[in-house]
Amino acid sequence: MVLEQKKAQVEALRTRIEGAVAGVVVDYKGTTVEDDTKLRKELREAGVQYTVSKNTLIRLAVAGTPLAAMDDQLNGTTAIATSAEDYVAAAKILAKFAEGHENFTLKAGFLDGELISMEKLMDLAKLPGKEQLLASVCMVFQAPMASFARVIQAIVDKQNEGESAEAPAEEAAAE
């Protein structure tokens, strides 16, 4: 019965990892329950699944894939965070959390089923989030239209100034 449960856990973890666009493996030792609860809430709100897992189960779940190369990192206390849609969220949130908690460390990261270096993982954590990127793209598209609208408004304002200057002169001539 226990063996069947573990097989089911490995298969569920394998499916989750295969369906993820990005993931981060961390060492969570020394994290208080209060901090862990806040971290889990933030990850959940960002659409990131975060679970504590036995190293053996992770090893079995990634066996035969390019992620098997993270075997060296699978020791001590381990949790895995995966995101099915956002490439940046897990890395960004966990790296920020690690900055304020000295015992909490990032062990490994992956993108689209390929292991990435710690340097790339930290670079990924520094990227703006999906919403920030979309806002930037919208600003880029909006800028030319806004500039055009200001130019047109300036022309209209200049014409109105010219008409209002002519009106008092015509009134004075009529008197």
C-alpha positions, 0 to 999 in steps of 0.5 A: 500500500505504501509503495503504491502511494509513493508511486502515485506521488512520483507520477504526480510530481513527474506530471507537474514538472513536465507541465511546468514552464519553470521551476525552482528547487530550494532548501527551506531549513530554518524557515518559521511557520509564519514565514512559510505561510506568507511565502506559500500565500504569495506563491499561490497568488502568483499561480505557483505550486510549492510543495515540500518533497522528499529528495528521493521522490524528486530524483525518481520524478526527474529520472531519465530527463535532463533535470536528472542532472540536479541530483547533486542538489537533492540533499537536506530539506527540499521544496519544489516550486513550479509554474505552468504559465509564468516563467519568472514568478517562482524565481522572483518570489523565492529569490526575494524571500531568500534575500531576507532569510539566510538559511533559505537557499535556492538549489536549482532551477529549470525552464522548459524541462532544461536545467539552468545555471544559478546565474541564469536563475538569478537573472530570471529572478531580476526580470520584471513580472508578466504584468509589468512586461505587458504594461511596458508593451502597452506603454510602447504602443500608446506613446506614439498615439499620445504624442500625436494627440498632443500635437493635434491638441497644440494645433487646435489650441494655437488656432483658438488663440489666434481666433480669440486675438482676432475677435477683440480687434474686430470688435474694436474696429466695429466701435 
